[in-house]
Amino acid sequence: MNEIKNLNDLKPGQSAKIKELLSIGSIRRRLLDIGLIENTEVECLGRSPGGDPSAFLIRGAVIAIRSEDCINIMISI
């Protein structure tokens, strides 16, 4: 289907590939350091009971990312 969306649009159990990081500053550096580069496979494992943050499987590690940061992570579903 190849729709471009942001990481917040990924539902638990769905996978996608990273297309672009729109983040700037230190959060961009942190996301790059955990391996969020173009074509990296990401799977949404779930959301916290309050809905924020969400847990993602990235390169074999479970990473929690806040909604405000997910908005700047573009994915292809």
mmCIF file of the N, C-alpha and C atoms, coordinates in Angstrom:
data_MODEL
# 
_entry.id   MODEL 
# 
loop_
_atom_site.group_PDB 
_atom_site.id 
_atom_site.type_symbol 
_atom_site.label_atom_id 
_atom_site.label_alt_id 
_atom_site.label_comp_id 
_atom_site.label_asym_id 
_atom_site.label_entity_id 
_atom_site.label_seq_id 
_atom_site.pdbx_PDB_ins_code 
_atom_site.Cartn_x 
_atom_site.Cartn_y 
_atom_site.Cartn_z 
_atom_site.occupancy 
_atom_site.B_iso_or_equiv 
_atom_site.pdbx_formal_charge 
_atom_site.auth_seq_id 
_atom_site.auth_comp_id 
_atom_site.auth_asym_id 
_atom_site.auth_atom_id 
_atom_site.pdbx_PDB_model_num 
ATOM 1   N N  . MET A 1 1  ? 0.823  -1.181 0.000  1.00 0.00 ? 1  MET A N  1 
ATOM 2   C CA . MET A 1 1  ? 0.000  0.000  0.000  1.00 0.00 ? 1  MET A CA 1 
ATOM 3   C C  . MET A 1 1  ? 0.870  1.249  0.000  1.00 0.00 ? 1  MET A C  1 
ATOM 4   N N  . ASN A 1 2  ? 1.978  1.261  0.759  1.00 0.00 ? 2  ASN A N  1 
ATOM 5   C CA . ASN A 1 2  ? 2.952  2.352  0.777  1.00 0.00 ? 2  ASN A CA 1 
ATOM 6   C C  . ASN A 1 2  ? 2.379  3.727  1.103  1.00 0.00 ? 2  ASN A C  1 
ATOM 7   N N  . GLU A 1 3  ? 1.547  3.804  2.130  1.00 0.00 ? 3  GLU A N  1 
ATOM 8   C CA . GLU A 1 3  ? 1.063  5.085  2.614  1.00 0.00 ? 3  GLU A CA 1 
ATOM 9   C C  . GLU A 1 3  ? 2.116  5.696  3.525  1.00 0.00 ? 3  GLU A C  1 
ATOM 10  N N  . ILE A 1 4  ? 2.331  6.992  3.401  1.00 0.00 ? 4  ILE A N  1 
ATOM 11  C CA . ILE A 1 4  ? 3.252  7.682  4.297  1.00 0.00 ? 4  ILE A CA 1 
ATOM 12  C C  . ILE A 1 4  ? 2.430  8.279  5.430  1.00 0.00 ? 4  ILE A C  1 
ATOM 13  N N  . LYS A 1 5  ? 2.746  7.871  6.649  1.00 0.00 ? 5  LYS A N  1 
ATOM 14  C CA . LYS A 1 5  ? 2.053  8.329  7.850  1.00 0.00 ? 5  LYS A CA 1 
ATOM 15  C C  . LYS A 1 5  ? 3.100  8.607  8.915  1.00 0.00 ? 5  LYS A C  1 
ATOM 16  N N  . ASN A 1 6  ? 2.650  8.948  10.121 1.00 0.00 ? 6  ASN A N  1 
ATOM 17  C CA . ASN A 1 6  ? 3.617  9.072  11.210 1.00 0.00 ? 6  ASN A CA 1 
ATOM 18  C C  . ASN A 1 6  ? 3.468  7.882  12.150 1.00 0.00 ? 6  ASN A C  1 
ATOM 19  N N  . LEU A 1 7  ? 4.414  7.718  13.030 1.00 0.00 ? 7  LEU A N  1 
ATOM 20  C CA . LEU A 1 7  ? 4.476  6.535  13.892 1.00 0.00 ? 7  LEU A CA 1 
ATOM 21  C C  . LEU A 1 7  ? 3.262  6.412  14.803 1.00 0.00 ? 7  LEU A C  1 
ATOM 22  N N  . ASN A 1 8  ? 2.599  7.516  15.116 1.00 0.00 ? 8  ASN A N  1 
ATOM 23  C CA . ASN A 1 8  ? 1.376  7.462  15.930 1.00 0.00 ? 8  ASN A CA 1 
ATOM 24  C C  . ASN A 1 8  ? 0.271  6.680  15.240 1.00 0.00 ? 8  ASN A C  1 
ATOM 25  N N  . ASP A 1 9  ? 0.291  6.586  13.926 1.00 0.00 ? 9  ASP A N  1 
ATOM 26  C CA . ASP A 1 9  ? -0.757 5.902  13.170 1.00 0.00 ? 9  ASP A CA 1 
ATOM 27  C C  . ASP A 1 9  ? -0.627 4.379  13.208 1.00 0.00 ? 9  ASP A C  1 
ATOM 28  N N  . LEU A 1 10 ? 0.499  3.885  13.697 1.00 0.00 ? 10 LEU A N  1 
ATOM 29  C CA . LEU A 1 10 ? 0.732  2.444  13.757 1.00 0.00 ? 10 LEU A CA 1 
ATOM 30  C C  . LEU A 1 10 ? -0.039 1.851  14.936 1.00 0.00 ? 10 LEU A C  1 
ATOM 31  N N  . LYS A 1 11 ? -0.859 0.848  14.666 1.00 0.00 ? 11 LYS A N  1 
ATOM 32  C CA . LYS A 1 11 ? -1.654 0.181  15.692 1.00 0.00 ? 11 LYS A CA 1 
ATOM 33  C C  . LYS A 1 11 ? -0.865 -0.999 16.269 1.00 0.00 ? 11 LYS A C  1 
ATOM 34  N N  . PRO A 1 12 ? -1.152 -1.386 17.511 1.00 0.00 ? 12 PRO A N  1 
ATOM 35  C CA . PRO A 1 12 ? -0.470 -2.555 18.084 1.00 0.00 ? 12 PRO A CA 1 
ATOM 36  C C  . PRO A 1 12 ? -0.585 -3.775 17.178 1.00 0.00 ? 12 PRO A C  1 
ATOM 37  N N  . GLY A 1 13 ? 0.553  -4.414 16.942 1.00 0.00 ? 13 GLY A N  1 
ATOM 38  C CA . GLY A 1 13 ? 0.616  -5.580 16.065 1.00 0.00 ? 13 GLY A CA 1 
ATOM 39  C C  . GLY A 1 13 ? 0.996  -5.260 14.634 1.00 0.00 ? 13 GLY A C  1 
ATOM 40  N N  . GLN A 1 14 ? 0.943  -3.981 14.248 1.00 0.00 ? 14 GLN A N  1 
ATOM 41  C CA . GLN A 1 14 ? 1.306  -3.582 12.888 1.00 0.00 ? 14 GLN A CA 1 
ATOM 42  C C  . GLN A 1 14 ? 2.797  -3.273 12.791 1.00 0.00 ? 14 GLN A C  1 
ATOM 43  N N  . SER A 1 15 ? 3.336  -3.451 11.597 1.00 0.00 ? 15 SER A N  1 
ATOM 44  C CA . SER A 1 15 ? 4.727  -3.128 11.309 1.00 0.00 ? 15 SER A CA 1 
ATOM 45  C C  . SER A 1 15 ? 4.799  -2.121 10.170 1.00 0.00 ? 15 SER A C  1 
ATOM 46  N N  . ALA A 1 16 ? 5.899  -1.396 10.131 1.00 0.00 ? 16 ALA A N  1 
ATOM 47  C CA . ALA A 1 16 ? 6.124  -0.420 9.058  1.00 0.00 ? 16 ALA A CA 1 
ATOM 48  C C  . ALA A 1 16 ? 7.617  -0.189 8.932  1.00 0.00 ? 16 ALA A C  1 
ATOM 49  N N  . LYS A 1 17 ? 7.997  0.568  7.908  1.00 0.00 ? 17 LYS A N  1 
ATOM 50  C CA . LYS A 1 17 ? 9.389  0.948  7.704  1.00 0.00 ? 17 LYS A CA 1 
ATOM 51  C C  . LYS A 1 17 ? 9.524  2.453  7.878  1.00 0.00 ? 17 LYS A C  1 
ATOM 52  N N  . ILE A 1 18 ? 10.624 2.847  8.497  1.00 0.00 ? 18 ILE A N  1 
ATOM 53  C CA . ILE A 1 18 ? 10.912 4.261  8.692  1.00 0.00 ? 18 ILE A CA 1 
ATOM 54  C C  . ILE A 1 18 ? 11.236 4.877  7.329  1.00 0.00 ? 18 ILE A C  1 
ATOM 55  N N  . LYS A 1 19 ? 10.657 6.030  7.067  1.00 0.00 ? 19 LYS A N  1 
ATOM 56  C CA . LYS A 1 19 ? 10.936 6.741  5.818  1.00 0.00 ? 19 LYS A CA 1 
ATOM 57  C C  . LYS A 1 19 ? 11.727 8.016  6.055  1.00 0.00 ? 19 LYS A C  1 
ATOM 58  N N  . GLU A 1 20 ? 11.431 8.740  7.149  1.00 0.00 ? 20 GLU A N  1 
ATOM 59  C CA . GLU A 1 20 ? 12.118 10.013 7.373  1.00 0.00 ? 20 GLU A CA 1 
ATOM 60  C C  . GLU A 1 20 ? 11.924 10.455 8.814  1.00 0.00 ? 20 GLU A C  1 
ATOM 61  N N  . LEU A 1 21 ? 12.951 11.105 9.363  1.00 0.00 ? 21 LEU A N  1 
ATOM 62  C CA . LEU A 1 21 ? 12.855 11.727 10.688 1.00 0.00 ? 21 LEU A CA 1 
ATOM 63  C C  . LEU A 1 21 ? 12.747 13.229 10.499 1.00 0.00 ? 21 LEU A C  1 
ATOM 64  N N  . LEU A 1 22 ? 11.692 13.816 11.034 1.00 0.00 ? 22 LEU A N  1 
ATOM 65  C CA . LEU A 1 22 ? 11.513 15.260 10.950 1.00 0.00 ? 22 LEU A CA 1 
ATOM 66  C C  . LEU A 1 22 ? 11.957 15.954 12.234 1.00 0.00 ? 22 LEU A C  1 
ATOM 67  N N  . SER A 1 23 ? 12.320 15.164 13.241 1.00 0.00 ? 23 SER A N  1 
ATOM 68  C CA . SER A 1 23 ? 12.755 15.709 14.528 1.00 0.00 ? 23 SER A CA 1 
ATOM 69  C C  . SER A 1 23 ? 14.037 16.511 14.372 1.00 0.00 ? 23 SER A C  1 
ATOM 70  N N  . ILE A 1 24 ? 14.240 17.430 15.304 1.00 0.00 ? 24 ILE A N  1 
ATOM 71  C CA . ILE A 1 24 ? 15.471 18.221 15.314 1.00 0.00 ? 24 ILE A CA 1 
ATOM 72  C C  . ILE A 1 24 ? 16.088 18.177 16.709 1.00 0.00 ? 24 ILE A C  1 
ATOM 73  N N  . GLY A 1 25 ? 17.320 18.563 16.788 1.00 0.00 ? 25 GLY A N  1 
ATOM 74  C CA . GLY A 1 25 ? 17.996 18.683 18.075 1.00 0.00 ? 25 GLY A CA 1 
ATOM 75  C C  . GLY A 1 25 ? 18.354 17.360 18.717 1.00 0.00 ? 25 GLY A C  1 
ATOM 76  N N  . SER A 1 26 ? 18.329 17.352 20.053 1.00 0.00 ? 26 SER A N  1 
ATOM 77  C CA . SER A 1 26 ? 18.793 16.180 20.795 1.00 0.00 ? 26 SER A CA 1 
ATOM 78  C C  . SER A 1 26 ? 17.886 14.966 20.615 1.00 0.00 ? 26 SER A C  1 
ATOM 79  N N  . ILE A 1 27 ? 16.588 15.169 20.437 1.00 0.00 ? 27 ILE A N  1 
ATOM 80  C CA . ILE A 1 27 ? 15.704 14.016 20.231 1.00 0.00 ? 27 ILE A CA 1 
ATOM 81  C C  . ILE A 1 27 ? 16.022 13.329 18.909 1.00 0.00 ? 27 ILE A C  1 
ATOM 82  N N  . ARG A 1 28 ? 16.380 14.085 17.889 1.00 0.00 ? 28 ARG A N  1 
ATOM 83  C CA . ARG A 1 28 ? 16.778 13.492 16.605 1.00 0.00 ? 28 ARG A CA 1 
ATOM 84  C C  . ARG A 1 28 ? 18.014 12.613 16.798 1.00 0.00 ? 28 ARG A C  1 
ATOM 85  N N  . ARG A 1 29 ? 18.986 13.115 17.534 1.00 0.00 ? 29 ARG A N  1 
ATOM 86  C CA . ARG A 1 29 ? 20.206 12.354 17.791 1.00 0.00 ? 29 ARG A CA 1 
ATOM 87  C C  . ARG A 1 29 ? 19.888 11.067 18.544 1.00 0.00 ? 29 ARG A C  1 
ATOM 88  N N  . ARG A 1 30 ? 19.005 11.137 19.536 1.00 0.00 ? 30 ARG A N  1 
ATOM 89  C CA . ARG A 1 30 ? 18.639 9.935  20.302 1.00 0.00 ? 30 ARG A CA 1 
ATOM 90  C C  . ARG A 1 30 ? 17.945 8.908  19.423 1.00 0.00 ? 30 ARG A C  1 
ATOM 91  N N  . LEU A 1 31 ? 17.035 9.369  18.581 1.00 0.00 ? 31 LEU A N  1 
ATOM 92  C CA . LEU A 1 31 ? 16.321 8.443  17.693 1.00 0.00 ? 31 LEU A CA 1 
ATOM 93  C C  . LEU A 1 31 ? 17.276 7.786  16.696 1.00 0.00 ? 31 LEU A C  1 
ATOM 94  N N  . LEU A 1 32 ? 18.209 8.548  16.176 1.00 0.00 ? 32 LEU A N  1 
ATOM 95  C CA . LEU A 1 32 ? 19.218 7.981  15.270 1.00 0.00 ? 32 LEU A CA 1 
ATOM 96  C C  . LEU A 1 32 ? 20.098 6.981  16.009 1.00 0.00 ? 32 LEU A C  1 
ATOM 97  N N  . ASP A 1 33 ? 20.445 7.283  17.262 1.00 0.00 ? 33 ASP A N  1 
ATOM 98  C CA . ASP A 1 33 ? 21.300 6.399  18.057 1.00 0.00 ? 33 ASP A CA 1 
ATOM 99  C C  . ASP A 1 33 ? 20.646 5.045  18.336 1.00 0.00 ? 33 ASP A C  1 
ATOM 100 N N  . ILE A 1 34 ? 19.307 5.022  18.445 1.00 0.00 ? 34 ILE A N  1 
ATOM 101 C CA . ILE A 1 34 ? 18.644 3.728  18.687 1.00 0.00 ? 34 ILE A CA 1 
ATOM 102 C C  . ILE A 1 34 ? 18.352 2.983  17.386 1.00 0.00 ? 34 ILE A C  1 
ATOM 103 N N  . GLY A 1 35 ? 18.750 3.571  16.254 1.00 0.00 ? 35 GLY A N  1 
ATOM 104 C CA . GLY A 1 35 ? 18.644 2.866  14.985 1.00 0.00 ? 35 GLY A CA 1 
ATOM 105 C C  . GLY A 1 35 ? 17.476 3.256  14.110 1.00 0.00 ? 35 GLY A C  1 
ATOM 106 N N  . LEU A 1 36 ? 16.823 4.360  14.402 1.00 0.00 ? 36 LEU A N  1 
ATOM 107 C CA . LEU A 1 36 ? 15.709 4.804  13.559 1.00 0.00 ? 36 LEU A CA 1 
ATOM 108 C C  . LEU A 1 36 ? 16.233 5.546  12.340 1.00 0.00 ? 36 LEU A C  1 
ATOM 109 N N  . ILE A 1 37 ? 16.652 4.767  11.364 1.00 0.00 ? 37 ILE A N  1 
ATOM 110 C CA . ILE A 1 37 ? 17.123 5.328  10.102 1.00 0.00 ? 37 ILE A CA 1 
ATOM 111 C C  . ILE A 1 37 ? 16.220 4.788  8.992  1.00 0.00 ? 37 ILE A C  1 
ATOM 112 N N  . GLU A 1 38 ? 16.326 5.361  7.817  1.00 0.00 ? 38 GLU A N  1 
ATOM 113 C CA . GLU A 1 38 ? 15.468 4.979  6.699  1.00 0.00 ? 38 GLU A CA 1 
ATOM 114 C C  . GLU A 1 38 ? 15.505 3.476  6.454  1.00 0.00 ? 38 GLU A C  1 
ATOM 115 N N  . ASN A 1 39 ? 14.326 2.907  6.215  1.00 0.00 ? 39 ASN A N  1 
ATOM 116 C CA . ASN A 1 39 ? 14.096 1.485  5.928  1.00 0.00 ? 39 ASN A CA 1 
ATOM 117 C C  . ASN A 1 39 ? 14.239 0.557  7.126  1.00 0.00 ? 39 ASN A C  1 
ATOM 118 N N  . THR A 1 40 ? 14.354 1.095  8.324  1.00 0.00 ? 40 THR A N  1 
ATOM 119 C CA . THR A 1 40 ? 14.367 0.255  9.516  1.00 0.00 ? 40 THR A CA 1 
ATOM 120 C C  . THR A 1 40 ? 12.944 -0.234 9.785  1.00 0.00 ? 40 THR A C  1 
ATOM 121 N N  . GLU A 1 41 ? 12.798 -1.526 10.047 1.00 0.00 ? 41 GLU A N  1 
ATOM 122 C CA . GLU A 1 41 ? 11.502 -2.121 10.355 1.00 0.00 ? 41 GLU A CA 1 
ATOM 123 C C  . GLU A 1 41 ? 11.135 -1.809 11.810 1.00 0.00 ? 41 GLU A C  1 
ATOM 124 N N  . VAL A 1 42 ? 9.893  -1.357 12.024 1.00 0.00 ? 42 VAL A N  1 
ATOM 125 C CA . VAL A 1 42 ? 9.400  -1.007 13.355 1.00 0.00 ? 42 VAL A CA 1 
ATOM 126 C C  . VAL A 1 42 ? 8.062  -1.704 13.560 1.00 0.00 ? 42 VAL A C  1 
ATOM 127 N N  . GLU A 1 43 ? 7.881  -2.311 14.732 1.00 0.00 ? 43 GLU A N  1 
ATOM 128 C CA . GLU A 1 43 ? 6.611  -2.950 15.062 1.00 0.00 ? 43 GLU A CA 1 
ATOM 129 C C  . GLU A 1 43 ? 6.053  -2.322 16.331 1.00 0.00 ? 43 GLU A C  1 
ATOM 130 N N  . CYS A 1 44 ? 4.782  -1.963 16.311 1.00 0.00 ? 44 CYS A N  1 
ATOM 131 C CA . CYS A 1 44 ? 4.124  -1.424 17.502 1.00 0.00 ? 44 CYS A CA 1 
ATOM 132 C C  . CYS A 1 44 ? 3.710  -2.600 18.380 1.00 0.00 ? 44 CYS A C  1 
ATOM 133 N N  . LEU A 1 45 ? 4.220  -2.623 19.612 1.00 0.00 ? 45 LEU A N  1 
ATOM 134 C CA . LEU A 1 45 ? 3.893  -3.706 20.536 1.00 0.00 ? 45 LEU A CA 1 
ATOM 135 C C  . LEU A 1 45 ? 2.700  -3.362 21.409 1.00 0.00 ? 45 LEU A C  1 
ATOM 136 N N  . GLY A 1 46 ? 2.457  -2.085 21.621 1.00 0.00 ? 46 GLY A N  1 
ATOM 137 C CA . GLY A 1 46 ? 1.315  -1.691 22.441 1.00 0.00 ? 46 GLY A CA 1 
ATOM 138 C C  . GLY A 1 46 ? 1.446  -0.267 22.935 1.00 0.00 ? 46 GLY A C  1 
ATOM 139 N N  . ARG A 1 47 ? 0.397  0.165  23.621 1.00 0.00 ? 47 ARG A N  1 
ATOM 140 C CA . ARG A 1 47 ? 0.367  1.510  24.194 1.00 0.00 ? 47 ARG A CA 1 
ATOM 141 C C  . ARG A 1 47 ? 0.166  1.388  25.700 1.00 0.00 ? 47 ARG A C  1 
ATOM 142 N N  . SER A 1 48 ? 0.632  2.366  26.437 1.00 0.00 ? 48 SER A N  1 
ATOM 143 C CA . SER A 1 48 ? 0.417  2.354  27.879 1.00 0.00 ? 48 SER A CA 1 
ATOM 144 C C  . SER A 1 48 ? -1.075 2.575  28.144 1.00 0.00 ? 48 SER A C  1 
ATOM 145 N N  . PRO A 1 49 ? -1.554 2.257  29.341 1.00 0.00 ? 49 PRO A N  1 
ATOM 146 C CA . PRO A 1 49 ? -2.985 2.406  29.631 1.00 0.00 ? 49 PRO A CA 1 
ATOM 147 C C  . PRO A 1 49 ? -3.514 3.820  29.367 1.00 0.00 ? 49 PRO A C  1 
ATOM 148 N N  . GLY A 1 50 ? -2.695 4.828  29.569 1.00 0.00 ? 50 GLY A N  1 
ATOM 149 C CA . GLY A 1 50 ? -3.115 6.197  29.290 1.00 0.00 ? 50 GLY A CA 1 
ATOM 150 C C  . GLY A 1 50 ? -2.974 6.576  27.823 1.00 0.00 ? 50 GLY A C  1 
ATOM 151 N N  . GLY A 1 51 ? -2.379 5.697  27.024 1.00 0.00 ? 51 GLY A N  1 
ATOM 152 C CA . GLY A 1 51 ? -2.219 5.946  25.597 1.00 0.00 ? 51 GLY A CA 1 
ATOM 153 C C  . GLY A 1 51 ? -0.878 6.535  25.201 1.00 0.00 ? 51 GLY A C  1 
ATOM 154 N N  . ASP A 1 52 ? -0.082 6.945  26.182 1.00 0.00 ? 52 ASP A N  1 
ATOM 155 C CA . ASP A 1 52 ? 1.209  7.563  25.876 1.00 0.00 ? 52 ASP A CA 1 
ATOM 156 C C  . ASP A 1 52 ? 2.187  7.216  26.989 1.00 0.00 ? 52 ASP A C  1 
ATOM 157 N N  . PRO A 1 53 ? 3.349  6.661  26.744 1.00 0.00 ? 53 PRO A N  1 
ATOM 158 C CA . PRO A 1 53 ? 3.981  6.406  25.447 1.00 0.00 ? 53 PRO A CA 1 
ATOM 159 C C  . PRO A 1 53 ? 3.542  5.075  24.834 1.00 0.00 ? 53 PRO A C  1 
ATOM 160 N N  . SER A 1 54 ? 4.063  4.806  23.657 1.00 0.00 ? 54 SER A N  1 
ATOM 161 C CA . SER A 1 54 ? 3.836  3.539  22.967 1.00 0.00 ? 54 SER A CA 1 
ATOM 162 C C  . SER A 1 54 ? 5.139  2.758  22.935 1.00 0.00 ? 54 SER A C  1 
ATOM 163 N N  . ALA A 1 55 ? 5.014  1.424  22.923 1.00 0.00 ? 55 ALA A N  1 
ATOM 164 C CA . ALA A 1 55 ? 6.189  0.552  22.884 1.00 0.00 ? 55 ALA A CA 1 
ATOM 165 C C  . ALA A 1 55 ? 6.381  0.029  21.463 1.00 0.00 ? 55 ALA A C  1 
ATOM 166 N N  . PHE A 1 56 ? 7.613  0.097  20.980 1.00 0.00 ? 56 PHE A N  1 
ATOM 167 C CA . PHE A 1 56 ? 7.946  -0.349 19.636 1.00 0.00 ? 56 PHE A CA 1 
ATOM 168 C C  . PHE A 1 56 ? 9.128  -1.300 19.682 1.00 0.00 ? 56 PHE A C  1 
ATOM 169 N N  . LEU A 1 57 ? 9.107  -2.293 18.797 1.00 0.00 ? 57 LEU A N  1 
ATOM 170 C CA . LEU A 1 57 ? 10.239 -3.197 18.631 1.00 0.00 ? 57 LEU A CA 1 
ATOM 171 C C  . LEU A 1 57 ? 11.083 -2.644 17.498 1.00 0.00 ? 57 LEU A C  1 
ATOM 172 N N  . ILE A 1 58 ? 12.306 -2.229 17.846 1.00 0.00 ? 58 ILE A N  1 
ATOM 173 C CA . ILE A 1 58 ? 13.213 -1.614 16.886 1.00 0.00 ? 58 ILE A CA 1 
ATOM 174 C C  . ILE A 1 58 ? 14.563 -2.321 16.979 1.00 0.00 ? 58 ILE A C  1 
ATOM 175 N N  . ARG A 1 59 ? 14.938 -3.001 15.911 1.00 0.00 ? 59 ARG A N  1 
ATOM 176 C CA . ARG A 1 59 ? 16.226 -3.705 15.860 1.00 0.00 ? 59 ARG A CA 1 
ATOM 177 C C  . ARG A 1 59 ? 16.441 -4.625 17.067 1.00 0.00 ? 59 ARG A C  1 
ATOM 178 N N  . GLY A 1 60 ? 15.383 -5.330 17.468 1.00 0.00 ? 60 GLY A N  1 
ATOM 179 C CA . GLY A 1 60 ? 15.483 -6.300 18.552 1.00 0.00 ? 60 GLY A CA 1 
ATOM 180 C C  . GLY A 1 60 ? 15.337 -5.733 19.948 1.00 0.00 ? 60 GLY A C  1 
ATOM 181 N N  . ALA A 1 61 ? 15.154 -4.439 20.086 1.00 0.00 ? 61 ALA A N  1 
ATOM 182 C CA . ALA A 1 61 ? 14.993 -3.805 21.395 1.00 0.00 ? 61 ALA A CA 1 
ATOM 183 C C  . ALA A 1 61 ? 13.603 -3.187 21.503 1.00 0.00 ? 61 ALA A C  1 
ATOM 184 N N  . VAL A 1 62 ? 13.021 -3.247 22.691 1.00 0.00 ? 62 VAL A N  1 
ATOM 185 C CA . VAL A 1 62 ? 11.727 -2.605 22.936 1.00 0.00 ? 62 VAL A CA 1 
ATOM 186 C C  . VAL A 1 62 ? 12.005 -1.185 23.421 1.00 0.00 ? 62 VAL A C  1 
ATOM 187 N N  . ILE A 1 63 ? 11.453 -0.216 22.692 1.00 0.00 ? 63 ILE A N  1 
ATOM 188 C CA . ILE A 1 63 ? 11.684 1.200  22.967 1.00 0.00 ? 63 ILE A CA 1 
ATOM 189 C C  . ILE A 1 63 ? 10.340 1.890  23.164 1.00 0.00 ? 63 ILE A C  1 
ATOM 190 N N  . ALA A 1 64 ? 10.210 2.678  24.222 1.00 0.00 ? 64 ALA A N  1 
ATOM 191 C CA . ALA A 1 64 ? 9.004  3.475  24.449 1.00 0.00 ? 64 ALA A CA 1 
ATOM 192 C C  . ALA A 1 64 ? 9.243  4.874  23.873 1.00 0.00 ? 64 ALA A C  1 
ATOM 193 N N  . ILE A 1 65 ? 8.304  5.340  23.063 1.00 0.00 ? 65 ILE A N  1 
ATOM 194 C CA . ILE A 1 65 ? 8.425  6.660  22.434 1.00 0.00 ? 65 ILE A CA 1 
ATOM 195 C C  . ILE A 1 65 ? 7.134  7.434  22.693 1.00 0.00 ? 65 ILE A C  1 
ATOM 196 N N  . ARG A 1 66 ? 7.276  8.679  23.123 1.00 0.00 ? 66 ARG A N  1 
ATOM 197 C CA . ARG A 1 66 ? 6.124  9.543  23.402 1.00 0.00 ? 66 ARG A CA 1 
ATOM 198 C C  . ARG A 1 66 ? 5.433  9.954  22.106 1.00 0.00 ? 66 ARG A C  1 
ATOM 199 N N  . SER A 1 67 ? 4.135  10.215 22.220 1.00 0.00 ? 67 SER A N  1 
ATOM 200 C CA . SER A 1 67 ? 3.336  10.633 21.048 1.00 0.00 ? 67 SER A CA 1 
ATOM 201 C C  . SER A 1 67 ? 3.887  11.881 20.391 1.00 0.00 ? 67 SER A C  1 
ATOM 202 N N  . GLU A 1 68 ? 4.339  12.844 21.197 1.00 0.00 ? 68 GLU A N  1 
ATOM 203 C CA . GLU A 1 68 ? 4.860  14.090 20.634 1.00 0.00 ? 68 GLU A CA 1 
ATOM 204 C C  . GLU A 1 68 ? 6.111  13.858 19.794 1.00 0.00 ? 68 GLU A C  1 
ATOM 205 N N  . ASP A 1 69 ? 6.844  12.789 20.070 1.00 0.00 ? 69 ASP A N  1 
ATOM 206 C CA . ASP A 1 69 ? 8.020  12.448 19.261 1.00 0.00 ? 69 ASP A CA 1 
ATOM 207 C C  . ASP A 1 69 ? 7.629  11.569 18.068 1.00 0.00 ? 69 ASP A C  1 
ATOM 208 N N  . CYS A 1 70 ? 6.603  10.735 18.239 1.00 0.00 ? 70 CYS A N  1 
ATOM 209 C CA . CYS A 1 70 ? 6.145  9.874  17.133 1.00 0.00 ? 70 CYS A CA 1 
ATOM 210 C C  . CYS A 1 70 ? 5.628  10.673 15.949 1.00 0.00 ? 70 CYS A C  1 
ATOM 211 N N  . ILE A 1 71 ? 5.081  11.844 16.218 1.00 0.00 ? 71 ILE A N  1 
ATOM 212 C CA . ILE A 1 71 ? 4.530  12.687 15.145 1.00 0.00 ? 71 ILE A CA 1 
ATOM 213 C C  . ILE A 1 71 ? 5.598  13.027 14.102 1.00 0.00 ? 71 ILE A C  1 
ATOM 214 N N  . ASN A 1 72 ? 6.839  13.129 14.538 1.00 0.00 ? 72 ASN A N  1 
ATOM 215 C CA . ASN A 1 72 ? 7.937  13.520 13.642 1.00 0.00 ? 72 ASN A CA 1 
ATOM 216 C C  . ASN A 1 72 ? 8.687  12.341 13.037 1.00 0.00 ? 72 ASN A C  1 
ATOM 217 N N  . ILE A 1 73 ? 8.163  11.146 13.195 1.00 0.00 ? 73 ILE A N  1 
ATOM 218 C CA . ILE A 1 73 ? 8.775  9.946  12.626 1.00 0.00 ? 73 ILE A CA 1 
ATOM 219 C C  . ILE A 1 73 ? 7.845  9.449  11.517 1.00 0.00 ? 73 ILE A C  1 
ATOM 220 N N  . MET A 1 74 ? 8.257  9.650  10.279 1.00 0.00 ? 74 MET A N  1 
ATOM 221 C CA . MET A 1 74 ? 7.422  9.272  9.139  1.00 0.00 ? 74 MET A CA 1 
ATOM 222 C C  . MET A 1 74 ? 7.686  7.818  8.767  1.00 0.00 ? 74 MET A C  1 
ATOM 223 N N  . ILE A 1 75 ? 6.599  7.085  8.494  1.00 0.00 ? 75 ILE A N  1 
ATOM 224 C CA . ILE A 1 75 ? 6.691  5.650  8.184  1.00 0.00 ? 75 ILE A CA 1 
ATOM 225 C C  . ILE A 1 75 ? 5.949  5.339  6.878  1.00 0.00 ? 75 ILE A C  1 
ATOM 226 N N  . SER A 1 76 ? 6.267  4.192  6.335  1.00 0.00 ? 76 SER A N  1 
ATOM 227 C CA . SER A 1 76 ? 5.558  3.661  5.172  1.00 0.00 ? 76 SER A CA 1 
ATOM 228 C C  . SER A 1 76 ? 4.933  2.346  5.603  1.00 0.00 ? 76 SER A C  1 
ATOM 229 N N  . ILE A 1 77 ? 3.601  2.276  5.516  1.00 0.00 ? 77 ILE A N  1 
ATOM 230 C CA . ILE A 1 77 ? 2.878  1.065  5.949  1.00 0.00 ? 77 ILE A CA 1 
ATOM 231 C C  . ILE A 1 77 ? 2.678  0.153  4.750  1.00 0.00 ? 77 ILE A C  1 
# 
